[in-house]
Amino acid sequence: MVQGKTKGLQNKASSSRQAAKAAANPKKGKRYIPPKKTALVKQASMRQSLTAKINKSIEQQMVSAASAGKLTIMKNTVDAEPPKVTSGGKASKS
């Protein structure tokens, strides 16, 4: 018989290095635990659908404002006329 370990029976090295790395750098942000009670599940789904509808309407308003012409959010320096400079610099007393 063969003495020592054979290829098929060797144990793989445990991946504790990856687990330690994941524990050292937890994900940022608030942890979300989904609700289990039926009333809370219904409320959460309603809130999610309302949020989606609100975001969709805001995006549609932005698209319609952008396609209509000028956006008023940002100043456009090309359209604005530069301030007119009068003659010389010093004003004379009359």
TORKOL-4160 file (C-alpha; in steps of 0.2 Angstrom, whole numbers, padded with zeros to 4 digits, m for minus):
94
<pt num="1" X="0000" Y="0000" Z="0000"/>
<pt num="2" X="0005" Y="0018" Z="m0003"/>
<pt num="3" X="0012" Y="0027" Z="0013"/>
<pt num="4" X="0008" Y="0045" Z="0016"/>
<pt num="5" X="m0006" Y="0056" Z="0009"/>
<pt num="6" X="m0013" Y="0053" Z="m0008"/>
<pt num="7" X="m0019" Y="0066" Z="m0019"/>
<pt num="8" X="m0038" Y="0064" Z="m0017"/>
<pt num="9" X="m0038" Y="0063" Z="0002"/>
<pt num="10" X="m0028" Y="0079" Z="0005"/>
<pt num="11" X="m0038" Y="0093" Z="0014"/>
<pt num="12" X="m0039" Y="0110" Z="0007"/>
<pt num="13" X="m0032" Y="0125" Z="0016"/>
<pt num="14" X="m0046" Y="0134" Z="0025"/>
<pt num="15" X="m0050" Y="0151" Z="0018"/>
<pt num="16" X="m0049" Y="0160" Z="0035"/>
<pt num="17" X="m0039" Y="0173" Z="0027"/>
<pt num="18" X="m0054" Y="0179" Z="0016"/>
<pt num="19" X="m0066" Y="0178" Z="0031"/>
<pt num="20" X="m0054" Y="0188" Z="0042"/>
<pt num="21" X="m0053" Y="0201" Z="0028"/>
<pt num="22" X="m0072" Y="0203" Z="0027"/>
<pt num="23" X="m0073" Y="0205" Z="0045"/>
<pt num="24" X="m0060" Y="0218" Z="0046"/>
<pt num="25" X="m0069" Y="0229" Z="0032"/>
<pt num="26" X="m0088" Y="0228" Z="0035"/>
<pt num="27" X="m0100" Y="0236" Z="0023"/>
<pt num="28" X="m0104" Y="0254" Z="0025"/>
<pt num="29" X="m0122" Y="0260" Z="0028"/>
<pt num="30" X="m0137" Y="0256" Z="0038"/>
<pt num="31" X="m0141" Y="0238" Z="0041"/>
<pt num="32" X="m0159" Y="0234" Z="0034"/>
<pt num="33" X="m0169" Y="0220" Z="0042"/>
<pt num="34" X="m0184" Y="0216" Z="0032"/>
<pt num="35" X="m0201" Y="0216" Z="0042"/>
<pt num="36" X="m0209" Y="0200" Z="0046"/>
<pt num="37" X="m0227" Y="0205" Z="0052"/>
<pt num="38" X="m0239" Y="0207" Z="0038"/>
<pt num="39" X="m0244" Y="0225" Z="0042"/>
<pt num="40" X="m0226" Y="0230" Z="0042"/>
<pt num="41" X="m0222" Y="0221" Z="0025"/>
<pt num="42" X="m0237" Y="0229" Z="0017"/>
<pt num="43" X="m0231" Y="0246" Z="0024"/>
<pt num="44" X="m0214" Y="0243" Z="0017"/>
<pt num="45" X="m0220" Y="0238" Z="0000"/>
<pt num="46" X="m0231" Y="0254" Z="m0001"/>
<pt num="47" X="m0216" Y="0265" Z="0004"/>
<pt num="48" X="m0205" Y="0257" Z="m0009"/>
<pt num="49" X="m0218" Y="0259" Z="m0023"/>
<pt num="50" X="m0222" Y="0277" Z="m0018"/>
<pt num="51" X="m0203" Y="0281" Z="m0018"/>
<pt num="52" X="m0201" Y="0274" Z="m0035"/>
<pt num="53" X="m0216" Y="0284" Z="m0041"/>
<pt num="54" X="m0209" Y="0300" Z="m0034"/>
<pt num="55" X="m0192" Y="0297" Z="m0041"/>
<pt num="56" X="m0200" Y="0293" Z="m0058"/>
<pt num="57" X="m0210" Y="0309" Z="m0058"/>
<pt num="58" X="m0195" Y="0320" Z="m0054"/>
<pt num="59" X="m0185" Y="0312" Z="m0068"/>
<pt num="60" X="m0199" Y="0315" Z="m0080"/>
<pt num="61" X="m0200" Y="0334" Z="m0074"/>
<pt num="62" X="m0181" Y="0336" Z="m0077"/>
<pt num="63" X="m0182" Y="0328" Z="m0094"/>
<pt num="64" X="m0196" Y="0339" Z="m0099"/>
<pt num="65" X="m0187" Y="0354" Z="m0092"/>
<pt num="66" X="m0171" Y="0350" Z="m0102"/>
<pt num="67" X="m0180" Y="0346" Z="m0118"/>
<pt num="68" X="m0190" Y="0363" Z="m0117"/>
<pt num="69" X="m0175" Y="0374" Z="m0118"/>
<pt num="70" X="m0164" Y="0383" Z="m0106"/>
<pt num="71" X="m0162" Y="0376" Z="m0088"/>
<pt num="72" X="m0163" Y="0389" Z="m0075"/>
<pt num="73" X="m0153" Y="0379" Z="m0062"/>
<pt num="74" X="m0136" Y="0384" Z="m0069"/>
<pt num="75" X="m0131" Y="0401" Z="m0075"/>
<pt num="76" X="m0126" Y="0402" Z="m0093"/>
<pt num="77" X="m0111" Y="0415" Z="m0095"/>
<pt num="78" X="m0112" Y="0415" Z="m0114"/>
<pt num="79" X="m0130" Y="0422" Z="m0115"/>
<pt num="80" X="m0127" Y="0435" Z="m0101"/>
<pt num="81" X="m0120" Y="0452" Z="m0107"/>
<pt num="82" X="m0104" Y="0458" Z="m0099"/>
<pt num="83" X="m0105" Y="0474" Z="m0089"/>
<pt num="84" X="m0102" Y="0489" Z="m0100"/>
<pt num="85" X="m0087" Y="0499" Z="m0095"/>
<pt num="86" X="m0089" Y="0518" Z="m0097"/>
<pt num="87" X="m0076" Y="0530" Z="m0104"/>
<pt num="88" X="m0059" Y="0531" Z="m0095"/>
<pt num="89" X="m0061" Y="0525" Z="m0077"/>
<pt num="90" X="m0063" Y="0540" Z="m0066"/>
<pt num="91" X="m0079" Y="0550" Z="m0066"/>
<pt num="92" X="m0077" Y="0569" Z="m0068"/>
<pt num="93" X="m0086" Y="0581" Z="m0056"/>
<pt num="94" X="m0098" Y="0593" Z="m0065"/>
